[in-house]
Amino acid sequence: MGTWVKETDEAFYLMQGNNWISRIEKKPSPTNPKEKVLNVEGMRQWFSRADAPLAMTVSVGTGQPEPSQGAGGGSTGVIPSQPDNTTGGGGSTGNTGGNSNYKGAKLRVKSTTYFKLQPKQQGELTDAEKVLVSNGREFEVQYYIDVGKNHWQVTLLNPLPDTQNKTWFVYTPDVALTTNVSLTVVSDTLFKAEPKLSTQLTADQKVFVKNGTRYNLLGSKPAAGDHMEIELADATLGPKDEKKWFVYAPDIKVNGKRQTLQVTGDTIFKAKPVQSSQLSDSEKVLVKKGTIFLLSSYANPEANHVKVALEEAFLGPKNLTTWYAYVPDIAISGTEIGNNPNDSNPGQPANPADRGIALTLPGFSGTYYSNDPIYPQNPILSGKRGNFTWGEALHVDRATGFYRKPANSSVVNGILSVAKVMEEIRHLYGDKPIKINSWYRDPATNAAVGGASQSRHLSGDAVDFVVPGVSCFDVYARLDSWWGNRGGLASSSVFTHIDTRGYRARWDYGY
């Protein structure tokens, strides 16, 4: 039986008999509310079939129901779509269906597309190098790599049906990654190619998005001018089908949290935090630059390695999910669920009359005082006193005499480490006073104020602060490249966070 094409109000269908075997949905036009658009790549593929369609019907505006899905397509080399209520977990079909226990990322095919063994146009590949996959299919994904030119390299949990291959290249406008982070537009706005005023951008560098529009996100982080930098998970916009945009933060609301680990240089994941030469082949695995994993959890560094627990990514001959990663080769993004700090600091007297409350610091001899600078000699400005005090670092309450006592000498060294950084930041902003919201937290305090389970504040080497008169997003944007891979940087709308963990981590708190 031959095939034919049918157009309705909602979609274009590849029909076989009276049922459809492939569908390309229409979407609202981002520039004209009276129009709809669609990606024609999948339609091109219909005409490369052995039974290419030879006829078309148009039924737009008739009010007739959409056609029903048929079971056809298997004989034509297409992996057909399946109903949303398909059950079973991947297995030989690769469809996740009702596998509610799977916690990793899932890839959904939005428009019929090719899964390819190379990131090339489908016309440049042989039949053995590509498989046509119908829209509506969903696959469990272990990890992916953004290889550019609108392609991801994805490694599936199970091989694609009728193949032995788990790793494929996919055209990103045709697919979506599932995620629990969503963006809702709360006021008509523009998505922009750069965080600038819309008048400074050309027409193809901005897209109008209506109030109420909702997208799923792969990630978001603060940017200059009170913008958010976002990466869409389930859509592409603009003439170049872009996923990454900037949007004015007050115009959107982001809900949900997730964490990812990105490999910034070819590296080896290890079963132990030692030199790779000390490990057997079964205790290490090569991971390519650009690989992105969904992250379940991670621990503080040990011997310049971070122990990471990957979400549903099974690596090496033993299919392990927990590994040690070399800190210079990784970057962590996203906010841990439950990381909603709301801390406060009594602050520092503007002109203290005395040295304040006497303090004892574990591992350090002598007596220290709350109004004394952490660095008597400013490490940045020769001949000047330091500006940040022990009272600010330990949250000393002069009225009660209470302060957060460091758990050990490592905490004190952490305070010394980040105090030097804070002196640098203060100098960047013209040596004007900086307000400290949160510095050292003992475990009980960290839990009480809503800090992350692995918060660097527990180690003393993290500070949440405010530069008076400067937007927290602008502070983040200015410090981002300056801070680089030296540690963590994050922002909420009311404070900026920095820490000296020794590897790159970036996130926003969502408020």
Secondary structure, 3 states (H helix, E strand, C coil): CCEEEEECCCEEEEEECCEEEEEEECEECCCCCCCEECCCHHHHHHCCCCCCCCCEEECCCCCCCCCCECCCCHHHCEECCCCCCCCCCECCCCECCCCCCCCCEEEEECCCEEEECCCCCHHHCCHHHEEEECCCCEEEEEEEEEEECCEEEEEECCCCCCCCCCEEEEEHHHEEECCCCEEEECCCEEEECCCCCHHHCCHHHEEEECCCCEEEEEEEEEECCCEEEEEECCCCECCCCECEEEEEHHHEEEECCCEEEEECCCEEEECCCCCHHHCCHHHEEEECCCEEEEEEEECCCECCEEEEEECCCCECCCCECEEEEEHHHEEEEECCCCCCCCCCCCCCCCCCCCCCCEECCCCCCCCEECCCECCCCCCCCCCCCCCCEHHHHHCCECCCCECCCCCCHHHHHHHHHHHHHHHHHHHHCCCCCCEEEECCCCHHHHHHCCCCCCCHHHHCCEEEEECCCCCHHHHHHHHHHHHCCCCEEEECCCCEEEECCCCEEEEECCC
